[in-house]
Amino acid sequence: MSETFGDFEGLLKRALAPVEPPEALSMRLESTLTELTELAHDELESWELSTMRDPRNWVRPVAAVAIGTTAGAALVVLRVRQQHRRRTVKATDPLDLAERTLRAVADETRKILDR
């Protein structure tokens, strides 16, 4: 009976072992999020204020804001997360790591907003 549990535990450890996603997935995700952010930006640039009197015309700008904000935030998180190991190595203590991470979030946000 103990052999069965030993095998079960080994199988469970192998099944629950962390798996790194392929590098191409990260690149595809980043390019998709960038494209969504740019499309939302283009959509917002193209609408005219005079058409906003009619509430039926609010759907596209509201959707563009929601999609652009979500994609932009996800892009910031993805890019900051990719650089986490480097910041951890350079940091001297947890407070320094937090400061570096906040600075990275601000820098990535600026990069996206400047486009």
N, C-alpha and C positions, 0 to 999 in steps of 0.2 A: 504494500500500500504506500509506503514512503517513497518508493521508486516512482510511482505515478505522480505524486505531488512534486517530486524533484524535476521530472520532465515537464510538468505543467508550469512550474515556476520558470524554467529556462525558456519555454515557448512564450510565456507571457513577457519576459524581459526582451526577447527578440522582437516580438510583435509591437511592443510599446517603445522601442528604441527611437530616438529622434532622427528624423530624416531631413537633410538639407535640401531645399528646393533647387532645381537646376538653375544655373546662371541665366539661361535664356528666358526663364519665366520672369525673373526680376526685371530684365531689360524690356520684355514685352509689356509688363505691367506699367513700368515707368513711361514707355512711349504711348500707351493707351491713355493713361492719366493726363499726360501732357497734351495729347490731341483733344481730349474732352475739355480740358481747361481752355485751350485756344478756341475751340468751336463755341463754347459758351461766351467767351469774350467777344468773338466776332458777331454772335447773335445779339448781344447787348449793344454793340456799337451800331448795328444796323437798324434798330427800332427807333421810331420817331416819337417824341413827346406828345405831339398833337393827337396821335392815335390812342393815347392812354385814357381818353375821356370815356371810352366804351369799355366796361369791365370784361367783355369777351376777348379783348386784345391783351389782357394781363397774363394769360396762361404762358405764352412763350417767354416773356422776360422773367417771370417768376421761376419757370422751369430752368432757364439758363442760369439764373443766380444760384438756385439750389444745386444744380449739376456742377457748375463751375466752382462753387465753394467746397462741395464735397470732394471733387476730384483734386482741387488744389490742396486741401488739407491732407488727403491721403498721399499725395505726392510729397509734401513736406515730411510726413511721418516716414515714408519709405526711404527718402534720401537721408534723413537724420539717422534712421535705424541702420542703414548701410555703413555709416561712418562711426558707429558706436564703439567698435573695438579700438579704433585709433584714438578716440577721445579717452577711453578707459586707460590705455597705456600711458598717455601723456598726463593724465590727472594725478595730482599729488594726494588728494583726499576726496571724500564724497561730495563735499561742498564745491570743490573745484570742478568735479565731474558735472555737477548740476549746472554750474555757471557755464561751462563749455557747451553743454547740451542746449541750454536756453539760447546761448549765442548762435549755435548752429540752426536752431529753429527760426530765429529772427533772420539770419542770413538767407536761409532757403525761402522763407516767406517773401523777403525783399526781392529775391531773384524772380519769383513767380509774378509778383505784382508789377515789376518793372517791364515785363514783356508787353 
